[in-house]
Amino acid sequence: MNHKSHRNRISQYLQDLIPVTFALETAEEFQVIGTGPAQFKVRIRREIPRKELMRSTSLALGEAYMRGDLDVDRDLYQVLDLFLGEIGRFRRSPRALKGILEGSLDIMKQKDEVSFHYDIGNDFYKLWLDETMSYSCGYFAHTGTSLFEAQVAKADRILNKLQLKEGMKLLDIGCGWGFLLKRAAQRYGVQGVGITLSKEQYRSFSQDIEEGNLQGKLEVHQMDYRDLAKCGMTFDRVVSVGMLEHVGRGNYGRFLASVDEVLRPGGLFLLHYISALKEHSGDPFLRKYIFPGGVIPSLREIISLLPDYRFYTLDVESLRRHYVRTLHCWRENFLKNRDKILADHGEEFVRMWDLYLASCGAAFHNGVIDLHQILVSKGVNNELGMRRVV
C-alpha cells in the first residue's frame, strides 16, 4: 500500500472516532482534521496495518502506543477523555478476537489470570497505591481529601453499611492486601477471614497478621470462592470488593450461591464492583494486556440474579466519579515513580500501564463504566436500623 492511501485511510479512521478537531502528523504529512483549532495532535511514526485496525480499534491503537509508534502531544488522559465516550464506534471483529474475548470459567485458568495481574509484585503496587494498599475505588468526601483518606473513608463506608457488632464474623471474598479486614477488626472487634487467589497478596496479608499480633482475630486463605462451602465456616457478614470482575459471565450465579452457602440467615452481604450499563464482552486491549479473562457485569444482570438466592436488596450506590479521582491519584503516583518502574519493567510496560490508568479514568468519566455498591440481606431482616447507613 502506498503512503498516500495509508494517510487517507488512517485520517478517515480516526475522524470517525474522534468528535473534536485534531491534528495528524506522519513522516510525510501534517493535517488538521475538523474545523477550528486542533485540541491535540496525533503523531504516527510507523504505519498501523489495516488488518489490525479492522480487528480492534483499542488493540491496534493501544499496541501502537505501547510500541511508541503512536503518540499525542497532550496529557494522555485529557486526549482519551475527549473521545472515549464514542467507544461504541470502535471497530472489533469478534471472530478475530475469539481467543482474547472468550474467557474460561475453569478454576485453574482463572487463578492464572488473577496471578497475571496481581502477582506482578507487591513492591510494584506499593509505588503508586496508598499506604492502605487498597486497589479499588476510594471515597472522596471533600475537595481536599487525599488518596489515603479516601481509601480509609471507603473502608469505613462499607463497614458502616454492614452494621457490624463486636464478635461478628466477617468474610472478605477477594481480600487483596487485607486493609478492610484489619480496619474491621480494630474498629469493630469482629473476627475476619479473607480469601484471595493471589500468592503475593496472601503472603503480604499473612505477614501483617503475624506482625500485628492479629492471630485469633484475622486469618487469610489462598482459596477460590467456589471452595467456600467446603470450609465449614459460616459468617454474619460477607463483603467483596473489586473481585466480581474476575468471576466471569456464566459464573455469577455460582458466586452468589457461594455467598449464600456461608452467610447466616438475616446476614448482610455488600458487593462493590465495576459495572456497565449493558452487558459487554470487554475491551480487547485490557483483556489481552491487563486483565485476562476480566468481564464487567452490568448492574441489571446482577440485580436480576439476587432474588434467586433470596437476597433482598437494601441499598444501591454509584461511586463512579469517586473512581475517576482515584485513578487520577494512582496515575499521578505512577508517573512520579516512572523512572523506577521503567528500570524494573521497561518502556513498553510503562506505556501500557499508563494507558490502562488513563483510559480507565476517561471511561469512568464518560460513563462507559460505573462503580456500584449493592447491599443485600439474606432473607428478610427486620432488626436492622431503619435509617440509610452511609
Secondary structure, DSSP 8 states (H G I E B T S, - for coil): --HHHHHHHHHHHHHHH--S-EEEE-SS-EEEESSSS-S-EEEESS---HHHHHHBHHHHHHHHHHHTSEEESS-HHHHHHHHGGGGGG--B-TTTTHHHH-----HHHHHHHHHHHHTS-HHHHHTTS-TT---S-----STT--HHHHHHHHHHHHHHHTT--TT-EEEEET-TTSHHHHHHHHHH--EEEEEES-HHHHHHHHHHHHHTT-TTTEEEEE--GGGGGGG---EEEEEEES-GGGT-TT-HHHHHHHHHHHEEEEEEEEEEEEEESS-----HHHHHHT-TT----BHHHHHHHGGGGTEEEEEEEE-HHHHHHHHHHHHHHHHHTHHHHHHHH-HHHHHHHHHHHHHHHHHHHTTSEEEEEEEEEES---SS-SS---
